[in-house]
Amino acid sequence: MADTKIALVTGANKGIGKEIARQLGELGMTVLVGARDERRGRDAAAELAAGKIDARPVQLDVTDAESVAAAAKLVERDHGRLDVLVNNAGVLREWFDKPATPEDFQDMFATNVTGVVTVTRAMLPLLRKASASRVVNVSSEIGSLALLSDPNSDQSAVPFYAYSASKAALNVVTVMFANELRGEGIKVNAICPGYCATDMNDHQGVRTPAQGAAVAVRMATGPDDGPTGQFRNEAGPLPW
């Protein structure tokens, strides 16, 4: 149908990203399954389609400007606009017993920050062609300076220098895009899905990917008078 909304989710071949795509599709959207690995993207889209979701794979490496540009051209050719962009793709290259190296810092910032800017900039012309479009950036509460600086918080005990810094930077990027696009009706928000069991943490999380996806979907489908430039989890606003 001509009025079916089009949603692109990066890193959607597994985990939280695939669940975001699934839930948006269950709401009747056409979901574009962004994945760096073309085969995995096709497999994920086929799995979603088996559940009666209009899911279509899009090869998209957020760290490769040519790949991002090609994806934007594909979306423009096939759909002409983009109603929802969920910047979900992210990497974690450190752990409690594995401090981040300088190379890890570069890798995480390239994906978690620069990749979001690259994709959002490439998709902006398509977002502008839709009415009331939404951008949702998947962040983390361990990117909250307020929580990290509170010695009594759980977040202050997580020694993820690079990942936390990248998510704090992503929060800044979120606010900057929200400020830029506020007058155009494009809402840009950051969300924290919580500690979900995914490949990123060797499935040690206490929440399911489906639970983590819910807040992203809620922000992606918010009303015209909803917030922009905010950082939220399932319970509500989070401190920066």
HELIX and SHEET records of a PDB file:
HELIX    1   1 GLY A   15  GLU A   26  1                                  12    
HELIX    2   2 GLU A   38  ALA A   50  1                                  13    
HELIX    3   3 ALA A   65  HIS A   79  1                                  15    
HELIX    4   4 PRO A  102  PHE A  109  1                                   8    
HELIX    5   5 ALA A  110  THR A  114  3                                   5    
HELIX    6   6 GLY A  115  ARG A  128  1                                  14    
HELIX    7   7 GLU A  141  GLY A  143  5                                   3    
HELIX    8   8 LEU A  145  LEU A  148  1                                   4    
HELIX    9   9 GLN A  155  ALA A  157  5                                   3    
HELIX   10  10 TYR A  161  LEU A  181  1                                  21    
HELIX   11  11 ARG A  182  GLU A  184  5                                   3    
HELIX   12  12 ASP A  199  ASN A  201  5                                   3    
HELIX   13  13 PRO A  209  ALA A  220  1                                  12    
SHEET    1   A 8 ALA A  55  GLN A  59  0                                        
SHEET    2   A 8 THR A  30  ALA A  35  1                                        
SHEET    3   A 8 ILE A   6  VAL A   9  1                                        
SHEET    4   A 8 VAL A  84  ASN A  87  1                                        
SHEET    5   A 8 ARG A 134  VAL A 138  1                                        
SHEET    6   A 8 LYS A 187  ILE A 191  1                                        
SHEET    7   A 8 PHE A 231  ASN A 233  1                                        
SHEET    8   A 8 GLY A 236  PRO A 237 -1                                        
END                                                                             
